[in-house]
Amino acid sequence: MTTGNNKPLNLQDSFLNKVRSEKKTIVVYLLNGFQVRGRVWGFDNFTVIMESEGKQQLIYKHAISTIAPLENEAILVLKKGNDQGVTKE
């Protein structure tokens, strides 16, 4: 997948940055069955820092199964590109 200017589209970073900057509440489902509800404070290639119930938590990305917004809304709107794959709108 690429953006309109042929740079690789990093959906993971785009999604996390959007929920962080808009202070959206998300639910992180972990592989061990736990759920963490809260807001993203920051992230890097390996971890996500969230605030949940007034506490900061460092979550390793390899332990995450799914991330979903608490409210039912689209975070990233994607459209089909020509032969470029999916592009960010």
PDB file of N, CA, C and O in Angstrom:
ATOM      1  N   MET A   1       0.835  -1.171   0.000  1.00  0.00           N
ATOM      2  CA  MET A   1       0.000   0.000   0.000  1.00  0.00           C
ATOM      3  C   MET A   1       0.883   1.238   0.000  1.00  0.00           C
ATOM      4  O   MET A   1       1.951   1.269   0.612  1.00  0.00           O
ATOM      5  N   THR A   2       0.411   2.244  -0.695  1.00  0.00           N
ATOM      6  CA  THR A   2       1.169   3.481  -0.772  1.00  0.00           C
ATOM      7  C   THR A   2       0.242   4.662  -0.603  1.00  0.00           C
ATOM      8  O   THR A   2      -0.971   4.540  -0.775  1.00  0.00           O
ATOM      9  N   THR A   3       0.816   5.815  -0.263  1.00  0.00           N
ATOM     10  CA  THR A   3       0.057   7.054  -0.250  1.00  0.00           C
ATOM     11  C   THR A   3       0.107   7.635  -1.645  1.00  0.00           C
ATOM     12  O   THR A   3       0.737   7.062  -2.535  1.00  0.00           O
ATOM     13  N   GLY A   4      -0.541   8.755  -1.847  1.00  0.00           N
ATOM     14  CA  GLY A   4      -0.564   9.370  -3.158  1.00  0.00           C
ATOM     15  C   GLY A   4       0.810   9.756  -3.669  1.00  0.00           C
ATOM     16  O   GLY A   4       1.008   9.832  -4.882  1.00  0.00           O
ATOM     17  N   ASN A   5       1.774  10.005  -2.774  1.00  0.00           N
ATOM     18  CA  ASN A   5       3.118  10.395  -3.209  1.00  0.00           C
ATOM     19  C   ASN A   5       4.091   9.217  -3.176  1.00  0.00           C
ATOM     20  O   ASN A   5       5.301   9.411  -3.061  1.00  0.00           O
ATOM     21  N   ASN A   6       3.555   7.985  -3.278  1.00  0.00           N
ATOM     22  CA  ASN A   6       4.330   6.740  -3.382  1.00  0.00           C
ATOM     23  C   ASN A   6       5.146   6.398  -2.146  1.00  0.00           C
ATOM     24  O   ASN A   6       6.052   5.569  -2.231  1.00  0.00           O
ATOM     25  N   LYS A   7       4.859   7.004  -1.002  1.00  0.00           N
ATOM     26  CA  LYS A   7       5.498   6.585   0.247  1.00  0.00           C
ATOM     27  C   LYS A   7       4.671   5.435   0.812  1.00  0.00           C
ATOM     28  O   LYS A   7       3.453   5.404   0.636  1.00  0.00           O
ATOM     29  N   PRO A   8       5.322   4.487   1.491  1.00  0.00           N
ATOM     30  CA  PRO A   8       4.554   3.395   2.095  1.00  0.00           C
ATOM     31  C   PRO A   8       3.544   3.951   3.105  1.00  0.00           C
ATOM     32  O   PRO A   8       3.873   4.824   3.908  1.00  0.00           O
ATOM     33  N   LEU A   9       2.330   3.441   3.055  1.00  0.00           N
ATOM     34  CA  LEU A   9       1.285   3.858   3.977  1.00  0.00           C
ATOM     35  C   LEU A   9       1.364   2.988   5.219  1.00  0.00           C
ATOM     36  O   LEU A   9       1.203   1.770   5.139  1.00  0.00           O
ATOM     37  N   ASN A  10       1.609   3.604   6.361  1.00  0.00           N
ATOM     38  CA  ASN A  10       1.696   2.879   7.614  1.00  0.00           C
ATOM     39  C   ASN A  10       0.373   3.056   8.345  1.00  0.00           C
ATOM     40  O   ASN A  10       0.185   4.037   9.064  1.00  0.00           O
ATOM     41  N   LEU A  11      -0.533   2.121   8.164  1.00  0.00           N
ATOM     42  CA  LEU A  11      -1.861   2.217   8.765  1.00  0.00           C
ATOM     43  C   LEU A  11      -1.807   2.207  10.285  1.00  0.00           C
ATOM     44  O   LEU A  11      -2.571   2.910  10.946  1.00  0.00           O
ATOM     45  N   GLN A  12      -0.905   1.412  10.832  1.00  0.00           N
ATOM     46  CA  GLN A  12      -0.771   1.318  12.280  1.00  0.00           C
ATOM     47  C   GLN A  12      -0.444   2.683  12.884  1.00  0.00           C
ATOM     48  O   GLN A  12      -1.114   3.133  13.813  1.00  0.00           O
ATOM     49  N   ASP A  13       0.586   3.337  12.354  1.00  0.00           N
ATOM     50  CA  ASP A  13       0.971   4.644  12.872  1.00  0.00           C
ATOM     51  C   ASP A  13      -0.097   5.698  12.614  1.00  0.00           C
ATOM     52  O   ASP A  13      -0.353   6.546  13.469  1.00  0.00           O
ATOM     53  N   SER A  14      -0.723   5.651  11.443  1.00  0.00           N
ATOM     54  CA  SER A  14      -1.779   6.614  11.115  1.00  0.00           C
ATOM     55  C   SER A  14      -2.948   6.482  12.088  1.00  0.00           C
ATOM     56  O   SER A  14      -3.467   7.483  12.580  1.00  0.00           O
ATOM     57  N   PHE A  15      -3.354   5.258  12.360  1.00  0.00           N
ATOM     58  CA  PHE A  15      -4.465   5.012  13.270  1.00  0.00           C
ATOM     59  C   PHE A  15      -4.126   5.483  14.682  1.00  0.00           C
ATOM     60  O   PHE A  15      -4.896   6.220  15.299  1.00  0.00           O
ATOM     61  N   LEU A  16      -2.973   5.056  15.188  1.00  0.00           N
ATOM     62  CA  LEU A  16      -2.587   5.423  16.554  1.00  0.00           C
ATOM     63  C   LEU A  16      -2.402   6.933  16.699  1.00  0.00           C
ATOM     64  O   LEU A  16      -2.789   7.511  17.715  1.00  0.00           O
ATOM     65  N   ASN A  17      -1.817   7.565  15.700  1.00  0.00           N
ATOM     66  CA  ASN A  17      -1.606   9.009  15.765  1.00  0.00           C
ATOM     67  C   ASN A  17      -2.936   9.761  15.749  1.00  0.00           C
ATOM     68  O   ASN A  17      -3.091  10.766  16.441  1.00  0.00           O
ATOM     69  N   LYS A  18      -3.885   9.279  14.966  1.00  0.00           N
ATOM     70  CA  LYS A  18      -5.197   9.925  14.881  1.00  0.00           C
ATOM     71  C   LYS A  18      -5.936   9.831  16.217  1.00  0.00           C
ATOM     72  O   LYS A  18      -6.463  10.836  16.694  1.00  0.00           O
ATOM     73  N   VAL A  19      -5.985   8.649  16.828  1.00  0.00           N
ATOM     74  CA  VAL A  19      -6.690   8.523  18.110  1.00  0.00           C
ATOM     75  C   VAL A  19      -5.948   9.267  19.214  1.00  0.00           C
ATOM     76  O   VAL A  19      -6.574   9.760  20.152  1.00  0.00           O
ATOM     77  N   ARG A  20      -4.605   9.354  19.116  1.00  0.00           N
ATOM     78  CA  ARG A  20      -3.839  10.108  20.100  1.00  0.00           C
ATOM     79  C   ARG A  20      -4.126  11.602  19.990  1.00  0.00           C
ATOM     80  O   ARG A  20      -4.430  12.257  20.987  1.00  0.00           O
ATOM     81  N   SER A  21      -4.027  12.138  18.773  1.00  0.00           N
ATOM     82  CA  SER A  21      -4.184  13.583  18.588  1.00  0.00           C
ATOM     83  C   SER A  21      -5.613  14.054  18.849  1.00  0.00           C
ATOM     84  O   SER A  21      -5.824  15.186  19.285  1.00  0.00           O
ATOM     85  N   GLU A  22      -6.591  13.193  18.586  1.00  0.00           N
ATOM     86  CA  GLU A  22      -7.990  13.556  18.827  1.00  0.00           C
ATOM     87  C   GLU A  22      -8.488  13.120  20.201  1.00  0.00           C
ATOM     88  O   GLU A  22      -9.661  13.297  20.529  1.00  0.00           O
ATOM     89  N   LYS A  23      -7.580  12.544  21.009  1.00  0.00           N
ATOM     90  CA  LYS A  23      -7.894  12.113  22.374  1.00  0.00           C
ATOM     91  C   LYS A  23      -9.116  11.202  22.427  1.00  0.00           C
ATOM     92  O   LYS A  23      -9.977  11.334  23.297  1.00  0.00           O
ATOM     93  N   LYS A  24      -9.167  10.272  21.471  1.00  0.00           N
ATOM     94  CA  LYS A  24     -10.261   9.300  21.420  1.00  0.00           C
ATOM     95  C   LYS A  24     -10.008   8.184  22.429  1.00  0.00           C
ATOM     96  O   LYS A  24      -8.866   7.780  22.647  1.00  0.00           O
ATOM     97  N   THR A  25     -11.072   7.696  23.035  1.00  0.00           N
ATOM     98  CA  THR A  25     -10.975   6.532  23.900  1.00  0.00           C
ATOM     99  C   THR A  25     -11.030   5.289  23.033  1.00  0.00           C
ATOM    100  O   THR A  25     -11.898   5.159  22.169  1.00  0.00           O
ATOM    101  N   ILE A  26     -10.097   4.374  23.269  1.00  0.00           N
ATOM    102  CA  ILE A  26     -10.030   3.135  22.502  1.00  0.00           C
ATOM    103  C   ILE A  26     -10.052   1.944  23.447  1.00  0.00           C
ATOM    104  O   ILE A  26      -9.844   2.078  24.653  1.00  0.00           O
ATOM    105  N   VAL A  27     -10.306   0.788  22.876  1.00  0.00           N
ATOM    106  CA  VAL A  27     -10.216  -0.470  23.611  1.00  0.00           C
ATOM    107  C   VAL A  27      -9.111  -1.286  22.951  1.00  0.00           C
ATOM    108  O   VAL A  27      -9.146  -1.539  21.747  1.00  0.00           O
ATOM    109  N   VAL A  28      -8.130  -1.693  23.753  1.00  0.00           N
ATOM    110  CA  VAL A  28      -7.049  -2.553  23.270  1.00  0.00           C
ATOM    111  C   VAL A  28      -7.317  -3.952  23.797  1.00  0.00           C
ATOM    112  O   VAL A  28      -7.383  -4.171  25.007  1.00  0.00           O
ATOM    113  N   TYR A  29      -7.469  -4.892  22.882  1.00  0.00           N
ATOM    114  CA  TYR A  29      -7.683  -6.296  23.251  1.00  0.00           C
ATOM    115  C   TYR A  29      -6.331  -6.998  23.204  1.00  0.00           C
ATOM    116  O   TYR A  29      -5.664  -7.014  22.169  1.00  0.00           O
ATOM    117  N   LEU A  30      -5.939  -7.573  24.324  1.00  0.00           N
ATOM    118  CA  LEU A  30      -4.650  -8.249  24.411  1.00  0.00           C
ATOM    119  C   LEU A  30      -4.805  -9.747  24.122  1.00  0.00           C
ATOM    120  O   LEU A  30      -5.892 -10.312  24.241  1.00  0.00           O
ATOM    121  N   LEU A  31      -3.712 -10.354  23.747  1.00  0.00           N
ATOM    122  CA  LEU A  31      -3.728 -11.786  23.415  1.00  0.00           C
ATOM    123  C   LEU A  31      -4.121 -12.661  24.600  1.00  0.00           C
ATOM    124  O   LEU A  31      -4.654 -13.754  24.411  1.00  0.00           O
ATOM    125  N   ASN A  32      -3.864 -12.190  25.822  1.00  0.00           N
ATOM    126  CA  ASN A  32      -4.204 -12.979  27.002  1.00  0.00           C
ATOM    127  C   ASN A  32      -5.663 -12.808  27.425  1.00  0.00           C
ATOM    128  O   ASN A  32      -6.081 -13.355  28.446  1.00  0.00           O
ATOM    129  N   GLY A  33      -6.447 -12.044  26.637  1.00  0.00           N
ATOM    130  CA  GLY A  33      -7.864 -11.882  26.932  1.00  0.00           C
ATOM    131  C   GLY A  33      -8.218 -10.602  27.664  1.00  0.00           C
ATOM    132  O   GLY A  33      -9.393 -10.241  27.724  1.00  0.00           O
ATOM    133  N   PHE A  34      -7.240  -9.907  28.221  1.00  0.00           N
ATOM    134  CA  PHE A  34      -7.525  -8.662  28.917  1.00  0.00           C
ATOM    135  C   PHE A  34      -7.892  -7.566  27.929  1.00  0.00           C
ATOM    136  O   PHE A  34      -7.489  -7.590  26.766  1.00  0.00           O
ATOM    137  N   GLN A  35      -8.667  -6.605  28.419  1.00  0.00           N
ATOM    138  CA  GLN A  35      -9.015  -5.423  27.642  1.00  0.00           C
ATOM    139  C   GLN A  35      -8.519  -4.196  28.396  1.00  0.00           C
ATOM    140  O   GLN A  35      -8.657  -4.115  29.616  1.00  0.00           O
ATOM    141  N   VAL A  36      -7.949  -3.257  27.682  1.00  0.00           N
ATOM    142  CA  VAL A  36      -7.511  -1.995  28.275  1.00  0.00           C
ATOM    143  C   VAL A  36      -8.274  -0.885  27.564  1.00  0.00           C
ATOM    144  O   VAL A  36      -8.186  -0.742  26.345  1.00  0.00           O
ATOM    145  N   ARG A  37      -9.025  -0.101  28.336  1.00  0.00           N
ATOM    146  CA  ARG A  37      -9.749   1.038  27.779  1.00  0.00           C
ATOM    147  C   ARG A  37      -9.042   2.305  28.215  1.00  0.00           C
ATOM    148  O   ARG A  37      -8.696   2.462  29.386  1.00  0.00           O
ATOM    149  N   GLY A  38      -8.829   3.197  27.284  1.00  0.00           N
ATOM    150  CA  GLY A  38      -8.174   4.437  27.649  1.00  0.00           C
ATOM    151  C   GLY A  38      -7.764   5.235  26.428  1.00  0.00           C
ATOM    152  O   GLY A  38      -8.270   5.033  25.324  1.00  0.00           O
ATOM    153  N   ARG A  39      -6.821   6.157  26.660  1.00  0.00           N
ATOM    154  CA  ARG A  39      -6.339   7.029  25.596  1.00  0.00           C
ATOM    155  C   ARG A  39      -4.861   6.792  25.346  1.00  0.00           C
ATOM    156  O   ARG A  39      -4.097   6.503  26.267  1.00  0.00           O
ATOM    157  N   VAL A  40      -4.475   6.919  24.090  1.00  0.00           N
ATOM    158  CA  VAL A  40      -3.074   6.743  23.697  1.00  0.00           C
ATOM    159  C   VAL A  40      -2.311   8.025  24.016  1.00  0.00           C
ATOM    160  O   VAL A  40      -2.720   9.116  23.618  1.00  0.00           O
ATOM    161  N   TRP A  41      -1.198   7.887  24.738  1.00  0.00           N
ATOM    162  CA  TRP A  41      -0.315   9.020  25.023  1.00  0.00           C
ATOM    163  C   TRP A  41       0.840   9.068  24.045  1.00  0.00           C
ATOM    164  O   TRP A  41       1.326  10.147  23.704  1.00  0.00           O
ATOM    165  N   GLY A  42       1.282   7.906  23.592  1.00  0.00           N
ATOM    166  CA  GLY A  42       2.392   7.847  22.654  1.00  0.00           C
ATOM    167  C   GLY A  42       2.618   6.419  22.216  1.00  0.00           C
ATOM    168  O   GLY A  42       2.047   5.480  22.772  1.00  0.00           O
ATOM    169  N   PHE A  43       3.473   6.267  21.195  1.00  0.00           N
ATOM    170  CA  PHE A  43       3.769   4.932  20.686  1.00  0.00           C
ATOM    171  C   PHE A  43       5.070   4.985  19.905  1.00  0.00           C
ATOM    172  O   PHE A  43       5.497   6.043  19.442  1.00  0.00           O
ATOM    173  N   ASP A  44       5.688   3.820  19.770  1.00  0.00           N
ATOM    174  CA  ASP A  44       6.864   3.679  18.913  1.00  0.00           C
ATOM    175  C   ASP A  44       6.707   2.356  18.155  1.00  0.00           C
ATOM    176  O   ASP A  44       5.602   1.823  18.059  1.00  0.00           O
ATOM    177  N   ASN A  45       7.796   1.836  17.626  1.00  0.00           N
ATOM    178  CA  ASN A  45       7.704   0.603  16.841  1.00  0.00           C
ATOM    179  C   ASN A  45       7.297  -0.614  17.664  1.00  0.00           C
ATOM    180  O   ASN A  45       6.783  -1.588  17.113  1.00  0.00           O
ATOM    181  N   PHE A  46       7.522  -0.569  18.984  1.00  0.00           N
ATOM    182  CA  PHE A  46       7.319  -1.766  19.801  1.00  0.00           C
ATOM    183  C   PHE A  46       6.292  -1.610  20.916  1.00  0.00           C
ATOM    184  O   PHE A  46       5.802  -2.612  21.437  1.00  0.00           O
ATOM    185  N   THR A  47       5.952  -0.378  21.294  1.00  0.00           N
ATOM    186  CA  THR A  47       5.096  -0.174  22.457  1.00  0.00           C
ATOM    187  C   THR A  47       4.044   0.903  22.223  1.00  0.00           C
ATOM    188  O   THR A  47       4.157   1.724  21.313  1.00  0.00           O
ATOM    189  N   VAL A  48       3.016   0.875  23.072  1.00  0.00           N
ATOM    190  CA  VAL A  48       1.991   1.914  23.118  1.00  0.00           C
ATOM    191  C   VAL A  48       1.861   2.316  24.581  1.00  0.00           C
ATOM    192  O   VAL A  48       1.730   1.458  25.454  1.00  0.00           O
ATOM    193  N   ILE A  49       1.896   3.622  24.852  1.00  0.00           N
ATOM    194  CA  ILE A  49       1.652   4.115  26.207  1.00  0.00           C
ATOM    195  C   ILE A  49       0.230   4.634  26.242  1.00  0.00           C
ATOM    196  O   ILE A  49      -0.155   5.489  25.444  1.00  0.00           O
ATOM    197  N   MET A  50      -0.557   4.101  27.187  1.00  0.00           N
ATOM    198  CA  MET A  50      -1.949   4.500  27.335  1.00  0.00           C
ATOM    199  C   MET A  50      -2.206   4.996  28.744  1.00  0.00           C
ATOM    200  O   MET A  50      -1.526   4.608  29.694  1.00  0.00           O
ATOM    201  N   GLU A  51      -3.202   5.863  28.859  1.00  0.00           N
ATOM    202  CA  GLU A  51      -3.711   6.223  30.170  1.00  0.00           C
ATOM    203  C   GLU A  51      -5.045   5.516  30.333  1.00  0.00           C
ATOM    204  O   GLU A  51      -5.962   5.693  29.530  1.00  0.00           O
ATOM    205  N   SER A  52      -5.139   4.713  31.384  1.00  0.00           N
ATOM    206  CA  SER A  52      -6.342   3.959  31.663  1.00  0.00           C
ATOM    207  C   SER A  52      -6.628   4.048  33.152  1.00  0.00           C
ATOM    208  O   SER A  52      -5.771   3.716  33.971  1.00  0.00           O
ATOM    209  N   GLU A  53      -7.813   4.488  33.502  1.00  0.00           N
ATOM    210  CA  GLU A  53      -8.236   4.635  34.900  1.00  0.00           C
ATOM    211  C   GLU A  53      -7.247   5.484  35.690  1.00  0.00           C
ATOM    212  O   GLU A  53      -6.944   5.175  36.842  1.00  0.00           O
ATOM    213  N   GLY A  54      -6.746   6.547  35.079  1.00  0.00           N
ATOM    214  CA  GLY A  54      -5.850   7.474  35.757  1.00  0.00           C
ATOM    215  C   GLY A  54      -4.412   7.015  35.874  1.00  0.00           C
ATOM    216  O   GLY A  54      -3.600   7.698  36.498  1.00  0.00           O
ATOM    217  N   LYS A  55      -4.075   5.874  35.289  1.00  0.00           N
ATOM    218  CA  LYS A  55      -2.711   5.347  35.357  1.00  0.00           C
ATOM    219  C   LYS A  55      -2.156   5.180  33.951  1.00  0.00           C
ATOM    220  O   LYS A  55      -2.894   4.875  33.014  1.00  0.00           O
ATOM    221  N   GLN A  56      -0.855   5.380  33.812  1.00  0.00           N
ATOM    222  CA  GLN A  56      -0.210   5.117  32.531  1.00  0.00           C
ATOM    223  C   GLN A  56       0.202   3.658  32.472  1.00  0.00           C
ATOM    224  O   GLN A  56       0.664   3.080  33.456  1.00  0.00           O
ATOM    225  N   GLN A  57       0.023   3.072  31.287  1.00  0.00           N
ATOM    226  CA  GLN A  57       0.411   1.683  31.069  1.00  0.00           C
ATOM    227  C   GLN A  57       1.228   1.598  29.801  1.00  0.00           C
ATOM    228  O   GLN A  57       0.877   2.198  28.785  1.00  0.00           O
ATOM    229  N   LEU A  58       2.312   0.857  29.856  1.00  0.00           N
ATOM    230  CA  LEU A  58       3.138   0.579  28.691  1.00  0.00           C
ATOM    231  C   LEU A  58       2.734  -0.808  28.187  1.00  0.00           C
ATOM    232  O   LEU A  58       2.873  -1.802  28.900  1.00  0.00           O
ATOM    233  N   ILE A  59       2.238  -0.863  26.961  1.00  0.00           N
ATOM    234  CA  ILE A  59       1.770  -2.124  26.389  1.00  0.00           C
ATOM    235  C   ILE A  59       2.656  -2.474  25.208  1.00  0.00           C
ATOM    236  O   ILE A  59       2.852  -1.658  24.308  1.00  0.00           O
ATOM    237  N   TYR A  60       3.185  -3.675  25.212  1.00  0.00           N
ATOM    238  CA  TYR A  60       4.004  -4.126  24.083  1.00  0.00           C
ATOM    239  C   TYR A  60       3.094  -4.510  22.921  1.00  0.00           C
ATOM    240  O   TYR A  60       2.115  -5.233  23.107  1.00  0.00           O
ATOM    241  N   LYS A  61       3.414  -4.033  21.738  1.00  0.00           N
ATOM    242  CA  LYS A  61       2.576  -4.278  20.571  1.00  0.00           C
ATOM    243  C   LYS A  61       2.440  -5.768  20.260  1.00  0.00           C
ATOM    244  O   LYS A  61       1.403  -6.196  19.752  1.00  0.00           O
ATOM    245  N   HIS A  62       3.464  -6.560  20.556  1.00  0.00           N
ATOM    246  CA  HIS A  62       3.350  -7.991  20.256  1.00  0.00           C
ATOM    247  C   HIS A  62       2.304  -8.681  21.134  1.00  0.00           C
ATOM    248  O   HIS A  62       1.917  -9.816  20.857  1.00  0.00           O
ATOM    249  N   ALA A  63       1.845  -8.005  22.189  1.00  0.00           N
ATOM    250  CA  ALA A  63       0.821  -8.564  23.067  1.00  0.00           C
ATOM    251  C   ALA A  63      -0.587  -8.128  22.659  1.00  0.00           C
ATOM    252  O   ALA A  63      -1.566  -8.578  23.253  1.00  0.00           O
ATOM    253  N   ILE A  64      -0.701  -7.253  21.647  1.00  0.00           N
ATOM    254  CA  ILE A  64      -1.997  -6.716  21.231  1.00  0.00           C
ATOM    255  C   ILE A  64      -2.600  -7.579  20.130  1.00  0.00           C
ATOM    256  O   ILE A  64      -1.932  -7.952  19.166  1.00  0.00           O
ATOM    257  N   SER A  65      -3.882  -7.884  20.305  1.00  0.00           N
ATOM    258  CA  SER A  65      -4.638  -8.594  19.276  1.00  0.00           C
ATOM    259  C   SER A  65      -5.351  -7.597  18.373  1.00  0.00           C
ATOM    260  O   SER A  65      -5.216  -7.653  17.151  1.00  0.00           O
ATOM    261  N   THR A  66      -6.115  -6.680  18.978  1.00  0.00           N
ATOM    262  CA  THR A  66      -6.973  -5.765  18.234  1.00  0.00           C
ATOM    263  C   THR A  66      -7.051  -4.431  18.962  1.00  0.00           C
ATOM    264  O   THR A  66      -6.984  -4.381  20.190  1.00  0.00           O
ATOM    265  N   ILE A  67      -7.195  -3.346  18.198  1.00  0.00           N
ATOM    266  CA  ILE A  67      -7.447  -2.025  18.761  1.00  0.00           C
ATOM    267  C   ILE A  67      -8.698  -1.487  18.084  1.00  0.00           C
ATOM    268  O   ILE A  67      -8.798  -1.492  16.857  1.00  0.00           O
ATOM    269  N   ALA A  68      -9.655  -1.022  18.889  1.00  0.00           N
ATOM    270  CA  ALA A  68     -10.908  -0.500  18.335  1.00  0.00           C
ATOM    271  C   ALA A  68     -11.300   0.778  19.070  1.00  0.00           C
ATOM    272  O   ALA A  68     -11.074   0.903  20.274  1.00  0.00           O
ATOM    273  N   PRO A  69     -11.889   1.729  18.340  1.00  0.00           N
ATOM    274  CA  PRO A  69     -12.397   2.926  19.014  1.00  0.00           C
ATOM    275  C   PRO A  69     -13.596   2.555  19.880  1.00  0.00           C
ATOM    276  O   PRO A  69     -14.370   1.662  19.533  1.00  0.00           O
ATOM    277  N   LEU A  70     -13.744   3.242  21.001  1.00  0.00           N
ATOM    278  CA  LEU A  70     -14.871   2.967  21.887  1.00  0.00           C
ATOM    279  C   LEU A  70     -16.180   3.357  21.208  1.00  0.00           C
ATOM    280  O   LEU A  70     -17.175   2.639  21.307  1.00  0.00           O
ATOM    281  N   GLU A  71     -16.173   4.503  20.515  1.00  0.00           N
ATOM    282  CA  GLU A  71     -17.353   4.932  19.774  1.00  0.00           C
ATOM    283  C   GLU A  71     -17.314   4.298  18.389  1.00  0.00           C
ATOM    284  O   GLU A  71     -16.238   4.086  17.830  1.00  0.00           O
ATOM    285  N   ASN A  72     -18.462   4.000  17.847  1.00  0.00           N
ATOM    286  CA  ASN A  72     -18.538   3.371  16.536  1.00  0.00           C
ATOM    287  C   ASN A  72     -18.411   4.443  15.445  1.00  0.00           C
ATOM    288  O   ASN A  72     -19.410   4.983  14.970  1.00  0.00           O
ATOM    289  N   GLU A  73     -17.183   4.735  15.064  1.00  0.00           N
ATOM    290  CA  GLU A  73     -16.943   5.726  14.025  1.00  0.00           C
ATOM    291  C   GLU A  73     -15.673   5.367  13.262  1.00  0.00           C
ATOM    292  O   GLU A  73     -14.810   4.651  13.769  1.00  0.00           O
ATOM    293  N   ALA A  74     -15.576   5.865  12.059  1.00  0.00           N
ATOM    294  CA  ALA A  74     -14.388   5.618  11.244  1.00  0.00           C
ATOM    295  C   ALA A  74     -13.269   6.542  11.708  1.00  0.00           C
ATOM    296  O   ALA A  74     -13.471   7.750  11.838  1.00  0.00           O
ATOM    297  N   ILE A  75     -12.099   5.982  11.956  1.00  0.00           N
ATOM    298  CA  ILE A  75     -10.939   6.777  12.350  1.00  0.00           C
ATOM    299  C   ILE A  75     -10.171   7.201  11.107  1.00  0.00           C
ATOM    300  O   ILE A  75      -9.821   8.372  10.960  1.00  0.00           O
ATOM    301  N   LEU A  76      -9.908   6.259  10.217  1.00  0.00           N
ATOM    302  CA  LEU A  76      -9.236   6.546   8.953  1.00  0.00           C
ATOM    303  C   LEU A  76     -10.200   6.248   7.824  1.00  0.00           C
ATOM    304  O   LEU A  76     -10.827   5.189   7.794  1.00  0.00           O
ATOM    305  N   VAL A  77     -10.316   7.175   6.906  1.00  0.00           N
ATOM    306  CA  VAL A  77     -11.152   6.958   5.732  1.00  0.00           C
ATOM    307  C   VAL A  77     -10.224   6.614   4.586  1.00  0.00           C
ATOM    308  O   VAL A  77      -9.365   7.411   4.209  1.00  0.00           O
ATOM    309  N   LEU A  78     -10.398   5.427   4.037  1.00  0.00           N
ATOM    310  CA  LEU A  78      -9.537   4.958   2.957  1.00  0.00           C
ATOM    311  C   LEU A  78     -10.337   4.866   1.672  1.00  0.00           C
ATOM    312  O   LEU A  78     -11.531   4.566   1.691  1.00  0.00           O
ATOM    313  N   LYS A  79      -9.683   5.120   0.576  1.00  0.00           N
ATOM    314  CA  LYS A  79     -10.329   4.972  -0.726  1.00  0.00           C
ATOM    315  C   LYS A  79      -9.415   4.180  -1.631  1.00  0.00           C
ATOM    316  O   LYS A  79      -8.202   4.141  -1.426  1.00  0.00           O
ATOM    317  N   LYS A  80      -9.995   3.553  -2.625  1.00  0.00           N
ATOM    318  CA  LYS A  80      -9.187   2.778  -3.574  1.00  0.00           C
ATOM    319  C   LYS A  80      -8.467   3.717  -4.511  1.00  0.00           C
ATOM    320  O   LYS A  80      -9.054   4.660  -5.041  1.00  0.00           O
ATOM    321  N   GLY A  81      -7.182   3.451  -4.713  1.00  0.00           N
ATOM    322  CA  GLY A  81      -6.405   4.203  -5.680  1.00  0.00           C
ATOM    323  C   GLY A  81      -6.391   3.459  -6.995  1.00  0.00           C
ATOM    324  O   GLY A  81      -6.971   2.377  -7.091  1.00  0.00           O
ATOM    325  N   ASN A  82      -5.749   4.003  -8.008  1.00  0.00           N
ATOM    326  CA  ASN A  82      -5.669   3.330  -9.309  1.00  0.00           C
ATOM    327  C   ASN A  82      -4.909   2.029  -9.139  1.00  0.00           C
ATOM    328  O   ASN A  82      -5.460   1.073  -8.591  1.00  0.00           O
ATOM    329  N   ASP A  83      -3.668   1.957  -9.587  1.00  0.00           N
ATOM    330  CA  ASP A  83      -2.880   0.753  -9.376  1.00  0.00           C
ATOM    331  C   ASP A  83      -1.885   0.969  -8.244  1.00  0.00           C
ATOM    332  O   ASP A  83      -0.897   0.243  -8.133  1.00  0.00           O
ATOM    333  N   GLN A  84      -2.145   1.963  -7.405  1.00  0.00           N
ATOM    334  CA  GLN A  84      -1.288   2.258  -6.267  1.00  0.00           C
ATOM    335  C   GLN A  84      -1.720   1.483  -5.026  1.00  0.00           C
ATOM    336  O   GLN A  84      -1.000   1.490  -4.027  1.00  0.00           O
ATOM    337  N   GLY A  85      -2.857   0.824  -5.056  1.00  0.00           N
ATOM    338  CA  GLY A  85      -3.348   0.139  -3.874  1.00  0.00           C
ATOM    339  C   GLY A  85      -4.305   1.043  -3.122  1.00  0.00           C
ATOM    340  O   GLY A  85      -5.071   1.779  -3.743  1.00  0.00           O
ATOM    341  N   VAL A  86      -4.279   1.005  -1.824  1.00  0.00           N
ATOM    342  CA  VAL A  86      -5.164   1.816  -1.001  1.00  0.00           C
ATOM    343  C   VAL A  86      -4.446   3.094  -0.639  1.00  0.00           C
ATOM    344  O   VAL A  86      -3.269   3.068  -0.280  1.00  0.00           O
ATOM    345  N   THR A  87      -5.142   4.213  -0.730  1.00  0.00           N
ATOM    346  CA  THR A  87      -4.541   5.496  -0.386  1.00  0.00           C
ATOM    347  C   THR A  87      -5.327   6.136   0.740  1.00  0.00           C
ATOM    348  O   THR A  87      -6.521   5.882   0.903  1.00  0.00           O
ATOM    349  N   LYS A  88      -4.653   6.963   1.511  1.00  0.00           N
ATOM    350  CA  LYS A  88      -5.303   7.671   2.594  1.00  0.00           C
ATOM    351  C   LYS A  88      -5.994   8.893   2.021  1.00  0.00           C
ATOM    352  O   LYS A  88      -5.390   9.653   1.263  1.00  0.00           O
ATOM    353  N   GLU A  89      -7.258   9.088   2.377  1.00  0.00           N
ATOM    354  CA  GLU A  89      -8.015  10.213   1.840  1.00  0.00           C
ATOM    355  C   GLU A  89      -7.744  11.475   2.618  1.00  0.00           C
ATOM    356  O   GLU A  89      -8.301  12.526   2.302  1.00  0.00           O
TER     357      GLU A  89
END
